[in-house]
Structures are given as structure tokens and as C-alpha cells.
Amino acid sequence: MFCPSGQRFLGGGDHPPDRNLALGLLLVFLLVCLITLTQVRRSLIPLARLWVGTKRFAAGRFDTQVSVRSKDEFRELATSFNEMADRLGRQFRTLRARADIDQAIMDSFELDGIADSVLSRISQVVPCEASLVLMRDSADRVGAVACESRSGARLPEAESSAAEFTDILDGAGTLVIRLDNKPSRLWAPLAARQSGTLFIVPALVENRVEGAIGVVRSLEDPLAPEDEEDLKQLAAQISVGLSKAHVFQELSELHWGT
């Protein structure tokens, strides 16, 4: 059969409709391949970032964060990974800081050395605006040393009688004090520079209050239960250091008295 122009569509050797169909199918195939490659690439990029993040995390780099912009399961997975990295990173930093404090306390035989070792590292264990260490000496006086966390500035030392100190802390668990109220002279220098809430945990030696440790948090940032537990463990470490320092002081006095 011939068309009026003389071109054959049926029974002839030329088939323009078949050729157009083949070209159309080829274009569709290429388009499908392009879309598939794009989707695969979008899937592989988040996977590659997660893989790199897990390798860095396994190497101990707990500050690793994975950024995934896609709004799918990969973004949820990256968010969960980042939260896990934050929690574990803080836990490991806390363990390292506590180990450093413990070593510094064991290496120090003086009250000032114990205070310095705690104040320089306490913000790594319990996030805070400032920190405070109270210690009773052999003359039954109580000294207070405070430090601002961000600047590292040491505040003027304060002193009080053991009676006032014991009245405040004896029998207390965690003492919660608003710094804008009338402060004790033990933390008056701290109240003059800081605002917020002071949380104090006593350090006991043979059931006697020999010292205390405190942190300042903003009014909008209460002390979480895990932070309070960390603070109590630091107070226990201070108790060990104070007991050792008192023994060393007594031995020194006996030595100089002979």
C-alpha cells in the first residue's frame, strides 16, 4: 500500500513510525536512567556522610556531627547519631575530668592544691557559670574559693567560722540558694559577680562536714538529676582529699613539734 506521496507504510522497506517509536523509547530509557542515578546519588551521599561520621566516632572523635539535609529516614538517622555522639562525648569528657581531678587530689597534700584541681575542671563535669569550693582547715576556720567558668577568673577568697559553716550545711543534702537573696559571707564574693542559683553539696569526713562543693547555674537552668549525682561524686572525691590533707597536716605538726 502506498500513501499519496509515494512513501510506503505497509509492506514497504521504510518504516518511519517504527523509527520514531524506537527513538521515543530510547529517550524514555535515558530519562529513567537519569532519574534513577539522581535518586541513587541522593541516597549514597547521606550514607557516605554517615559512614565517615561513624569512622570518626569510632576513632574517639565524639564531637563528630553528621549533616544531612534530606527530609527522610536518613535525616532522622543522622539526628539520632548526633544526639548519641553528644551524650557519649559528654560522658567520656566527664569520666576524663573526674579521673584528672582524682589524680590531682591524690597528688596534692595541701588544701589549696585540692581547691585548684577541682575548680579548674569542675565545669567539664557539671556545666556551670561558676564554681565554689569550701574547706575547713586545722584552725577550724572555713575558707571559700570561687572561680568563674568562662573566664577562669578566681574571685577573692572568703572566710568564716566553722560554726556558721556547720549551721548552714550540717544535715543538708543538696543546698539550693538564690544568689540574689542575702548571701553568706562564704559566697558573698561569688554573689557580687554572679546571679542565678547556687547548688552546694557537703563533703563529709567521718560524718563531719569538712568541706563542700558548689556550682552556679542560671535560674532557667536547674540542676538535672545526673548533674546532681556528678556533683555528689565530686564531693566524695574532695572528702578523700581533705582526709588525706588533714592526716598530712597532723603528721607535719607532730614532726615540727619533736
HELIX and SHEET records of a PDB file:
HELIX    1   1 PRO A   16  ALA A   58  1                                  43    
HELIX    2   2 GLU A   73  ASP A  107  1                                  35    
HELIX    3   3 LEU A  111  LEU A  119  1                                   9    
HELIX    4   4 ILE A  122  VAL A  125  1                                   4    
HELIX    5   5 ALA A  162  LEU A  169  1                                   8    
HELIX    6   6 ALA A  188  ARG A  193  1                                   6    
HELIX    7   7 PRO A  225  GLY A  257  1                                  33    
SHEET    1   A 6 ALA A 158  SER A 161  0                                        
SHEET    2   A 6 ARG A 141  GLU A 148 -1                                        
SHEET    3   A 6 ALA A 130  ARG A 136 -1                                        
SHEET    4   A 6 ARG A 208  ARG A 217 -1                                        
SHEET    5   A 6 THR A 197  VAL A 205 -1                                        
SHEET    6   A 6 LEU A 175  ARG A 178 -1                                        
END                                                                             
